[in-house]
């Protein structure tokens, strides 16, 4: 604990009486005094029931600094911690506050409550309570974004856990990434909406959490829109977030922001809908209505609204699970031939038509992604015609004070293949801004390519290759001794995912790789198949290498810059 403090604080434990005989004596005393001090007896009895028979620990602060730093020990049980301002419970968390060895520190940003008194109440007494302190720096800030296993060109939260992206949208030059976030631990729980903004979809600035747990529950997944026409009555271009509150029951709720997402007010009329979860909301231009797609017991249910508050059920589709998406794309870039795409958290999708009320599937279900990707969502309100997606990479970050990551943003397109219309995804074109030193070669054998690749001494890479199996049925790509991509021509599989070659009998592939500290992403044949995996611990120090009786028609590699520099 730092030696210097510049805040006023006090910690106290409200008394607990554990001697049963003593309790009996006190109650007898109360009974004898009932006629004389009736009111006093009632007050004292309430004191016994609410405080005396149990323990509660409190710590108070006059908020004078930006951050409240909290020590975490993972072997401790989670305890309930309430954050109270005045008479109101601001929020709460289930937190493993250290009692012995501190594993890492987390923080709460208190800057918008400067000058107010904050009271923390705890259910259990542990030593770490006395080590909670205020500062204008995050504990461990000097190493922030430079930790050993910090991904260098993927978004990760400063501290704690992240999972689903939520509320992706664009407004006035900023891309907004909201996400499921536990600010107090590197495991799932305490769901808030984390918040980060970017000017280019690459470099992210993490802001305060946008939505905090409240009396209705923790903040589960959802989406956000820009109300350009003021249909909700909060003003033109209000940002409106839709989320599931996970309390005793799941309910759908909204919050709105008139300051570009910096602060949100929860709608006084919440909840706006009942059970189930993960509302995806967007404006359907031709119908002039808001559309919500909601996960309901293995269905995706579709609702309409004129004002974002009152919703009318319209239809449902079978066979999807969690985190719905529905959007329109041109086929092969033809604006006169468009199809709608519906997918769920797993990435399985259908294509078809949508009239604002009913989605009519024509093809599917198919898959385009394989591996760690989950709960992908696309941006609303983009200034161009692109359909850009971000997704949760279910990849552990061992030994770090943060866990999980967002995969690299991709652009989605619909293209005609021999099997029919399929969804493709490729890295956004902005990736070129992260390119550093470039290498390029043509017409190499496997041995020649490996010699060239050994000259690249960097673990952050963007690699594009045109490779063909000349004999046999196998192709392997290894990184630091571990196979990361394997094509098995006998079973027609990439890393276990079924895959049909573009040209029958010709085992030639365009393979694009993104390699970061803890992850690899692979796009096969311009994104017909997307693979994302965790990198295993190094067994060699020879970087990227290839195996197989193969010919490399072209090989292009870039060392990558960090987005945190």
C-alpha positions as CSV (number, residue, x, y, z in Angstrom):
1,X,0.0,0.0,0.0
2,X,1.4,3.4,-1.0
3,X,2.9,5.4,1.9
4,X,1.1,8.7,1.0
5,X,-2.6,9.3,1.2
6,X,-4.5,12.4,0.3
7,X,-8.0,11.4,1.2
8,X,-10.1,11.1,4.3
9,X,-11.2,7.6,5.1
10,X,-12.4,5.5,7.9
11,X,-13.1,1.8,8.2
12,X,-15.3,0.3,10.9
13,X,-17.0,-2.9,11.7
14,X,-20.5,-2.6,13.1
15,X,-20.6,-4.7,16.3
16,X,-21.8,-8.3,16.3
17,X,-23.1,-10.1,19.4
18,X,-22.2,-13.7,19.3
19,X,-23.0,-14.6,23.0
20,X,-26.6,-16.0,22.9
21,X,-27.0,-15.6,26.7
22,X,-26.2,-11.9,26.3
23,X,-28.8,-11.5,23.6
24,X,-31.5,-13.1,25.9
25,X,-30.6,-10.7,28.7
26,X,-30.9,-7.7,26.4
27,X,-34.3,-8.8,25.1
28,X,-35.5,-9.3,28.7
29,X,-34.4,-5.8,29.5
30,X,-36.3,-4.5,26.5
31,X,-39.5,-6.3,27.5
32,X,-39.4,-4.8,31.1
33,X,-39.0,-1.3,29.6
34,X,-41.6,-1.6,26.9
35,X,-44.3,0.4,28.7
36,X,-41.9,3.3,29.6
37,X,-39.8,3.4,26.4
38,X,-41.9,1.7,23.7
39,X,-40.4,3.6,20.8
40,X,-36.9,3.0,22.0
41,X,-37.6,-0.8,22.2
42,X,-38.7,-0.8,18.5
43,X,-35.6,1.1,17.4
44,X,-33.3,-1.2,19.3
45,X,-35.0,-4.3,18.1
46,X,-34.5,-3.1,14.5
47,X,-30.9,-2.5,15.3
48,X,-30.5,-6.1,16.4
49,X,-32.1,-7.5,13.3
50,X,-30.2,-5.4,10.8
51,X,-26.8,-4.8,12.4
52,X,-26.1,-6.4,15.7
53,X,-26.7,-10.0,14.6
54,X,-24.6,-9.7,11.5
55,X,-21.5,-8.0,10.4
56,X,-21.0,-5.2,8.0
57,X,-17.8,-3.4,7.2
58,X,-17.8,0.1,5.8
59,X,-15.1,2.3,4.4
60,X,-15.7,5.9,3.5
61,X,-13.9,8.3,1.1
62,X,-14.1,11.9,0.2
63,X,-13.4,11.6,-3.5
64,X,-10.4,13.7,-4.3
65,X,-8.6,11.6,-6.9
66,X,-9.5,9.9,-10.2
67,X,-9.1,6.2,-9.4
68,X,-9.9,3.9,-6.5
69,X,-7.3,1.0,-6.6
70,X,-8.5,-2.3,-5.3
71,X,-6.2,-5.4,-4.5
72,X,-7.4,-8.8,-5.8
73,X,-6.5,-12.3,-4.7
74,X,-8.0,-15.0,-6.8
75,X,-8.2,-17.7,-4.1
76,X,-10.5,-15.5,-2.0
77,X,-14.3,-16.0,-2.2
78,X,-16.2,-13.2,-3.9
79,X,-17.9,-10.9,-1.5
80,X,-20.6,-8.3,-2.1
81,X,-19.3,-4.7,-2.2
82,X,-21.8,-1.9,-2.5
83,X,-20.8,1.6,-3.8
84,X,-23.0,4.1,-2.1
85,X,-23.2,7.9,-2.7
86,X,-25.4,9.6,-0.2
87,X,-28.6,7.6,0.3
88,X,-28.3,5.9,-3.1
89,X,-26.5,2.7,-4.0
90,X,-24.6,3.7,-7.1
91,X,-23.7,0.1,-8.1
92,X,-22.3,-3.1,-6.6
93,X,-19.9,-5.9,-7.4
94,X,-18.9,-9.3,-6.3
95,X,-15.2,-8.8,-5.7
96,X,-12.3,-11.1,-4.5
97,X,-10.6,-8.5,-2.3
98,X,-7.2,-9.7,-1.1
99,X,-6.6,-11.0,2.4
100,X,-3.0,-12.3,1.9
101,X,-1.1,-12.2,-1.4
102,X,-2.2,-9.6,-3.9
103,X,-2.4,-11.2,-7.4
104,X,-3.2,-8.0,-9.2
105,X,-4.9,-4.6,-8.8
106,X,-8.1,-3.4,-10.4
107,X,-9.6,0.1,-10.3
108,X,-12.8,2.1,-10.4
109,X,-12.8,5.5,-12.1
110,X,-14.4,8.0,-9.7
111,X,-13.6,11.2,-11.6
112,X,-17.2,12.2,-12.3
113,X,-18.0,12.2,-8.5
114,X,-15.1,14.3,-7.3
115,X,-15.9,16.1,-4.1
116,X,-18.6,13.7,-3.1
117,X,-18.5,11.1,-0.3
118,X,-18.3,7.5,-1.3
119,X,-19.2,4.7,1.1
120,X,-18.1,1.1,0.4
121,X,-19.9,-1.6,2.3
122,X,-18.4,-5.1,2.5
123,X,-19.9,-8.4,3.6
124,X,-16.6,-9.9,4.9
125,X,-13.6,-8.5,6.7
126,X,-10.3,-9.0,4.9
127,X,-7.0,-7.2,5.1
128,X,-7.3,-5.8,1.6
129,X,-10.1,-3.5,2.6
130,X,-7.5,-1.4,4.4
131,X,-5.3,-1.4,1.3
132,X,-7.9,0.2,-1.0
133,X,-6.7,3.6,-1.8
134,X,-7.3,6.7,-4.1
135,X,-4.8,7.9,-6.6
136,X,-4.6,9.8,-9.9
137,X,-2.8,6.7,-11.3
138,X,-3.9,3.2,-11.9
139,X,-1.8,0.8,-9.8
140,X,0.7,-0.7,-12.3
141,X,0.1,2.1,-14.8
142,X,3.8,2.3,-15.7
143,X,3.6,-1.1,-17.4
144,X,0.1,-0.6,-18.9
145,X,-0.2,-1.9,-22.5
146,X,3.4,-3.1,-22.3
147,X,2.7,-6.2,-20.3
148,X,4.4,-9.4,-21.5
149,X,1.4,-11.0,-23.1
150,X,-0.6,-7.8,-24.0
151,X,-1.9,-8.1,-27.5
152,X,-0.4,-5.3,-29.5
153,X,-2.9,-4.7,-32.4
154,X,-6.1,-6.1,-30.8
155,X,-8.3,-4.3,-28.3
156,X,-8.0,-5.5,-24.7
157,X,-9.4,-3.8,-21.6
158,X,-6.9,-2.2,-19.2
159,X,-8.0,-4.4,-16.3
160,X,-10.5,-7.2,-15.8
161,X,-12.5,-9.3,-18.2
162,X,-14.2,-8.7,-21.5
163,X,-16.5,-10.8,-23.6
164,X,-19.3,-9.8,-26.1
165,X,-19.0,-6.5,-28.1
166,X,-22.1,-4.4,-27.6
167,X,-23.6,-1.3,-29.1
168,X,-21.2,-0.9,-32.0
169,X,-21.8,2.4,-33.8
170,X,-20.3,5.5,-35.4
171,X,-21.0,9.1,-34.5
172,X,-19.3,12.3,-35.5
173,X,-15.9,10.9,-36.3
174,X,-15.8,8.3,-33.5
175,X,-16.3,4.5,-33.6
176,X,-17.8,3.3,-30.3
177,X,-17.1,-0.1,-28.9
178,X,-19.2,-1.1,-25.9
179,X,-18.5,-4.5,-24.5
180,X,-19.3,-7.0,-21.7
181,X,-16.9,-6.1,-18.9
182,X,-16.0,-7.3,-15.4
183,X,-13.8,-4.4,-14.1
184,X,-13.0,-6.3,-10.9
185,X,-11.6,-9.6,-12.0
186,X,-10.1,-11.6,-14.8
187,X,-13.0,-14.0,-14.9
188,X,-16.6,-13.6,-16.0
189,X,-19.0,-11.7,-13.6
190,X,-20.2,-8.3,-12.5
191,X,-21.3,-7.4,-16.0
192,X,-20.9,-3.8,-16.9
193,X,-20.8,-2.2,-20.3
194,X,-17.2,-1.3,-20.9
195,X,-16.6,1.6,-23.4
196,X,-13.8,2.5,-25.8
197,X,-13.7,4.9,-28.8
198,X,-11.5,5.1,-31.9
199,X,-10.9,7.4,-34.8
200,X,-9.8,4.7,-37.1
201,X,-11.0,1.3,-35.8
202,X,-7.4,0.5,-34.8
203,X,-6.3,2.8,-31.9
204,X,-8.7,2.6,-29.0
205,X,-9.1,4.9,-26.0
206,X,-10.8,3.2,-23.1
207,X,-13.4,5.3,-21.3
208,X,-15.4,4.8,-18.1
209,X,-17.9,2.0,-18.1
210,X,-21.1,3.2,-19.8
211,X,-23.6,1.1,-17.8
212,X,-23.3,-0.2,-14.3
213,X,-25.2,-3.0,-12.4
214,X,-28.3,-1.6,-10.7
215,X,-31.3,-2.9,-8.7
216,X,-32.6,-4.6,-11.9
217,X,-29.5,-6.7,-12.3
218,X,-26.2,-6.8,-14.1
219,X,-25.7,-5.4,-17.6
220,X,-25.9,-8.1,-20.3
221,X,-25.5,-7.8,-24.0
222,X,-27.3,-5.5,-26.4
223,X,-26.8,-2.8,-29.1
224,X,-27.1,0.9,-29.7
225,X,-28.5,3.3,-32.3
226,X,-28.4,7.0,-33.2
227,X,-31.9,8.5,-33.1
228,X,-31.4,11.0,-35.9
229,X,-35.1,11.8,-36.2
230,X,-35.7,12.2,-32.4
231,X,-38.3,9.4,-32.4
232,X,-37.7,8.8,-28.7
233,X,-38.1,12.5,-27.7
234,X,-34.6,13.0,-26.2
235,X,-33.3,15.2,-29.0
236,X,-31.9,14.6,-32.5
237,X,-28.8,12.3,-32.7
238,X,-29.3,11.0,-29.2
239,X,-27.4,7.8,-28.7
240,X,-29.7,5.1,-27.4
241,X,-28.4,1.8,-25.9
242,X,-30.5,-1.3,-25.5
243,X,-29.4,-3.9,-23.0
244,X,-30.6,-6.9,-21.0
245,X,-30.7,-6.5,-17.2
246,X,-29.9,-9.8,-15.6
247,X,-31.6,-9.8,-12.2
248,X,-34.1,-12.2,-10.8
249,X,-35.6,-12.1,-14.3
250,X,-34.1,-11.1,-17.7
251,X,-35.6,-7.8,-19.0
252,X,-34.9,-5.5,-21.9
253,X,-34.1,-1.9,-21.1
254,X,-32.8,1.3,-22.6
255,X,-30.5,4.1,-21.7
256,X,-29.8,7.3,-23.6
257,X,-26.9,9.7,-24.0
258,X,-26.9,13.3,-25.3
259,X,-23.1,13.8,-24.9
260,X,-21.8,11.3,-27.4
261,X,-21.8,8.3,-25.1
262,X,-19.8,9.9,-22.2
263,X,-22.7,9.5,-19.8
264,X,-26.0,7.6,-20.0
265,X,-29.4,8.0,-18.3
266,X,-31.4,4.9,-17.8
267,X,-35.0,5.3,-19.1
268,X,-37.5,5.8,-16.2
269,X,-40.0,3.5,-18.0
270,X,-37.7,0.4,-18.0
271,X,-38.1,-2.4,-18.6
272,X,-39.4,-2.0,-22.2
273,X,-39.8,-5.7,-22.8
274,X,-39.8,-8.9,-20.8
275,X,-37.7,-12.0,-20.8
276,X,-34.8,-13.3,-22.8
277,X,-31.9,-11.3,-24.0
278,X,-29.4,-9.6,-26.4
279,X,-31.5,-7.0,-28.2
280,X,-30.1,-6.0,-31.6
281,X,-31.8,-2.8,-32.8
282,X,-31.5,-0.9,-36.1
283,X,-33.5,1.5,-38.3
284,X,-35.4,-0.2,-41.3
285,X,-35.4,2.6,-43.8
286,X,-38.0,1.3,-46.3
287,X,-40.5,0.6,-43.5
288,X,-39.7,3.7,-41.5
289,X,-39.6,1.7,-38.2
290,X,-37.1,0.5,-35.6
291,X,-36.5,-3.2,-35.7
292,X,-35.4,-5.3,-32.7
293,X,-34.2,-8.8,-33.0
294,X,-34.2,-10.6,-29.7
295,X,-33.0,-14.0,-28.6
296,X,-36.0,-15.9,-27.1
297,X,-35.5,-19.6,-26.2
298,X,-33.8,-20.8,-29.4
299,X,-35.7,-18.4,-31.6
300,X,-34.9,-15.0,-32.9
301,X,-38.0,-12.9,-32.3
302,X,-38.5,-9.7,-34.4
303,X,-40.2,-6.6,-32.9
304,X,-41.1,-3.1,-34.4
305,X,-41.3,0.3,-32.8
306,X,-41.9,3.9,-33.8
307,X,-40.5,5.5,-30.7
308,X,-37.9,3.0,-29.3
309,X,-40.0,2.6,-26.1
310,X,-43.1,0.6,-27.2
311,X,-42.4,-2.6,-29.1
312,X,-44.8,-4.8,-31.0
313,X,-44.0,-8.5,-31.7
314,X,-44.0,-9.4,-35.4
315,X,-42.4,-12.8,-36.1
316,X,-39.7,-15.3,-35.2
317,X,-37.1,-17.7,-36.7
318,X,-36.0,-21.0,-35.3
319,X,-32.5,-22.4,-34.8
320,X,-30.3,-19.6,-33.5
321,X,-28.7,-19.1,-30.1
322,X,-27.8,-15.7,-28.5
323,X,-26.5,-12.4,-29.9
324,X,-28.7,-11.9,-33.0
325,X,-27.6,-10.0,-36.0
326,X,-29.6,-8.9,-39.1
327,X,-28.3,-6.7,-41.9
328,X,-28.4,-6.2,-45.7
329,X,-25.6,-6.6,-48.2
330,X,-25.2,-6.4,-52.0
331,X,-24.2,-9.7,-53.7
332,X,-20.9,-9.3,-55.5
333,X,-21.1,-5.6,-55.0
334,X,-24.2,-5.2,-57.1
335,X,-26.5,-2.7,-55.4
336,X,-29.4,-3.9,-57.4
337,X,-29.1,-7.4,-56.0
338,X,-29.1,-7.4,-52.2
339,X,-29.8,-10.1,-49.6
340,X,-30.3,-10.0,-45.9
341,X,-28.0,-11.9,-43.5
342,X,-29.1,-13.3,-40.1
343,X,-26.6,-14.9,-37.8
344,X,-26.2,-15.8,-34.1
345,X,-23.4,-15.9,-31.6
346,X,-21.8,-19.0,-33.2
347,X,-21.5,-17.3,-36.6
348,X,-23.8,-19.7,-38.3
349,X,-26.0,-17.7,-40.7
350,X,-28.8,-17.7,-43.2
351,X,-29.4,-15.4,-46.2
352,X,-32.8,-14.3,-47.4
353,X,-35.3,-11.4,-47.6
354,X,-36.6,-9.1,-44.9
355,X,-39.6,-6.7,-45.2
356,X,-39.2,-5.0,-41.8
357,X,-41.4,-7.6,-40.0
358,X,-40.6,-11.0,-41.3
359,X,-37.2,-12.6,-42.3
360,X,-37.7,-15.2,-45.0
361,X,-34.6,-17.5,-45.3
362,X,-33.5,-18.7,-48.7
363,X,-30.2,-20.3,-48.0
364,X,-28.4,-21.7,-44.9
365,X,-27.5,-22.3,-42.2
366,X,-23.9,-22.0,-43.1
367,X,-20.8,-21.0,-41.2
368,X,-17.9,-18.7,-42.2
369,X,-15.9,-18.7,-38.9
370,X,-14.2,-21.4,-36.9
371,X,-12.4,-21.3,-33.6
372,X,-12.4,-18.7,-30.9
373,X,-14.8,-16.1,-32.5
374,X,-18.1,-15.7,-30.7
375,X,-20.9,-13.1,-30.3
376,X,-19.8,-11.0,-33.3
377,X,-21.7,-7.7,-33.9
378,X,-21.7,-5.2,-36.8
379,X,-21.6,-1.4,-36.6
380,X,-24.7,0.8,-36.9
381,X,-24.7,4.2,-38.5
382,X,-21.4,3.9,-40.5
383,X,-20.6,6.8,-42.8
384,X,-19.7,4.5,-45.7
385,X,-21.4,1.4,-47.2
386,X,-19.1,-1.1,-45.5
387,X,-20.5,-3.7,-43.1
388,X,-17.8,-3.9,-40.4
389,X,-17.8,-6.5,-37.7
390,X,-16.0,-7.0,-34.3
391,X,-16.2,-10.1,-32.2
392,X,-15.1,-11.6,-28.9
393,X,-12.0,-13.7,-29.2
394,X,-12.3,-16.4,-26.5
395,X,-8.6,-16.5,-25.8
396,X,-7.0,-16.6,-22.4
397,X,-4.4,-14.1,-21.5
398,X,-2.3,-16.1,-18.9
399,X,-0.6,-14.2,-16.1
400,X,-2.1,-10.9,-17.1
401,X,-4.4,-8.5,-15.0
402,X,-6.9,-8.6,-18.0
403,X,-8.5,-11.5,-19.8
404,X,-10.0,-12.2,-23.3
405,X,-9.8,-9.9,-26.3
406,X,-11.5,-8.5,-29.3
407,X,-10.6,-10.0,-32.7
408,X,-9.4,-7.7,-35.5
409,X,-12.2,-5.7,-37.2
410,X,-13.4,-7.3,-40.4
411,X,-15.4,-6.2,-43.4
412,X,-18.2,-8.6,-44.4
413,X,-19.4,-9.2,-48.0
414,X,-21.7,-11.5,-49.9
415,X,-20.2,-13.3,-52.9
416,X,-21.3,-15.9,-55.3
417,X,-19.5,-19.2,-55.1
418,X,-19.9,-22.6,-56.8
419,X,-22.0,-23.7,-53.7
420,X,-24.2,-20.5,-53.8
421,X,-24.1,-17.1,-52.1
422,X,-21.8,-17.1,-49.1
423,X,-20.6,-14.6,-46.5
424,X,-16.9,-13.6,-46.6
425,X,-14.9,-11.6,-44.1
426,X,-11.5,-9.9,-44.5
427,X,-9.4,-7.6,-42.3
428,X,-10.5,-4.0,-42.7
429,X,-8.4,-2.0,-45.2
430,X,-7.2,0.3,-42.3
431,X,-4.7,-2.5,-41.4
432,X,-2.3,-1.0,-43.8
433,X,-1.7,1.9,-41.3
434,X,-0.1,-0.7,-38.9
435,X,2.3,-2.0,-41.5
436,X,6.0,-1.5,-40.7
437,X,8.8,-3.3,-42.5
438,X,7.7,-5.2,-45.7
439,X,9.0,-8.4,-47.3
440,X,7.9,-9.8,-50.6
441,X,9.0,-12.8,-52.6
442,X,7.7,-14.9,-55.5
443,X,8.0,-18.5,-56.8
444,X,9.6,-20.2,-53.8
445,X,9.9,-23.8,-52.7
446,X,9.0,-24.7,-49.1
447,X,12.7,-24.8,-48.1
448,X,13.4,-21.4,-49.8
449,X,10.4,-19.8,-48.1
450,X,11.5,-21.0,-44.7
451,X,14.9,-19.5,-45.1
452,X,13.4,-16.2,-46.1
453,X,11.0,-16.2,-43.1
454,X,13.7,-17.0,-40.6
455,X,15.1,-13.5,-41.4
456,X,12.0,-11.9,-39.9
457,X,12.6,-11.3,-36.2
458,X,9.2,-10.1,-35.1
459,X,6.3,-11.8,-33.3
460,X,3.7,-9.3,-34.7
461,X,3.0,-10.2,-38.3
462,X,0.6,-9.7,-41.2
463,X,1.3,-12.4,-43.9
464,X,-0.4,-13.0,-47.2
465,X,0.6,-16.1,-49.3
466,X,-0.6,-17.8,-52.5
467,X,0.4,-21.4,-51.8
468,X,-0.3,-24.7,-53.7
469,X,0.1,-28.3,-52.6
470,X,2.1,-29.9,-55.5
471,X,2.1,-33.5,-54.1
472,X,0.4,-35.1,-51.2
473,X,-2.6,-33.8,-49.3
474,X,-1.2,-31.8,-46.4
475,X,-0.1,-28.2,-45.7
476,X,1.0,-26.9,-42.3
477,X,1.9,-23.5,-41.1
478,X,3.9,-23.4,-37.8
479,X,4.8,-20.5,-35.5
480,X,7.5,-20.8,-32.9
481,X,7.4,-24.6,-33.2
482,X,3.7,-25.1,-33.0
483,X,1.3,-25.9,-35.8
484,X,-1.2,-23.0,-36.2
485,X,-2.9,-23.8,-39.5
486,X,-3.3,-27.3,-41.0
487,X,-5.0,-28.3,-44.2
488,X,-5.9,-32.0,-44.4
489,X,-6.8,-32.7,-48.1
490,X,-8.0,-36.2,-47.2
491,X,-10.9,-34.9,-45.1
492,X,-11.0,-31.5,-46.8
493,X,-10.5,-29.6,-43.5
494,X,-8.7,-26.5,-42.3
495,X,-8.0,-26.9,-38.5
496,X,-11.0,-29.3,-38.4
497,X,-13.4,-27.0,-40.3
498,X,-14.9,-28.5,-43.5
499,X,-13.7,-26.6,-46.6
500,X,-14.3,-26.9,-50.3
501,X,-11.5,-25.8,-52.6
502,X,-12.4,-23.0,-55.0
503,X,-11.4,-25.2,-58.0
504,X,-12.0,-28.9,-57.9
505,X,-8.8,-31.0,-57.8
506,X,-6.6,-28.0,-57.4
507,X,-5.2,-27.5,-53.8
508,X,-4.3,-23.8,-54.2
509,X,-5.2,-21.3,-51.5
510,X,-4.8,-17.7,-50.7
511,X,-4.0,-17.6,-47.0
512,X,-3.8,-14.4,-44.9
513,X,-2.5,-14.5,-41.3
514,X,-2.6,-12.0,-38.4
515,X,-0.2,-13.0,-35.6
516,X,-0.2,-11.2,-32.3
517,X,1.2,-11.9,-28.9
518,X,-1.4,-14.5,-28.0
519,X,-3.5,-15.1,-31.1
520,X,-3.6,-16.1,-34.7
521,X,-6.3,-15.2,-37.2
522,X,-6.4,-16.8,-40.6
523,X,-8.5,-15.9,-43.7
524,X,-8.7,-18.6,-46.3
525,X,-9.4,-17.5,-49.9
526,X,-10.2,-13.9,-49.2
527,X,-12.3,-14.8,-46.2
528,X,-14.4,-17.6,-47.4
529,X,-13.4,-19.2,-44.1
530,X,-12.1,-17.3,-41.1
531,X,-10.1,-19.2,-38.4
532,X,-9.1,-17.7,-35.0
533,X,-7.1,-19.6,-32.4
534,X,-4.9,-19.0,-29.3
535,X,-1.2,-19.3,-29.7
536,X,0.4,-22.1,-27.7
537,X,3.6,-21.5,-25.7
538,X,6.7,-21.5,-27.9
539,X,8.6,-24.7,-28.4
540,X,11.1,-23.2,-30.8
541,X,12.3,-19.7,-31.6
542,X,12.2,-19.9,-35.4
543,X,9.1,-17.8,-36.1
544,X,6.9,-18.6,-39.0
545,X,7.6,-21.8,-41.0
546,X,5.8,-24.0,-43.6
547,X,5.6,-27.7,-44.1
548,X,4.5,-29.8,-47.1
549,X,5.3,-30.6,-50.7
550,X,4.2,-27.1,-51.7
551,X,4.9,-24.2,-54.1
552,X,4.6,-20.7,-52.8
553,X,3.5,-18.5,-55.8
554,X,3.8,-15.4,-53.8
555,X,4.6,-14.4,-50.2
556,X,4.2,-11.0,-48.6
557,X,4.9,-10.2,-45.0
558,X,4.7,-7.1,-42.8
559,X,6.0,-6.5,-39.4
560,X,3.2,-4.8,-37.4
561,X,3.2,-1.7,-35.3
562,X,1.6,-1.6,-31.9
563,X,-1.7,0.3,-31.5
564,X,-0.7,1.3,-28.0
565,X,2.4,3.3,-28.9
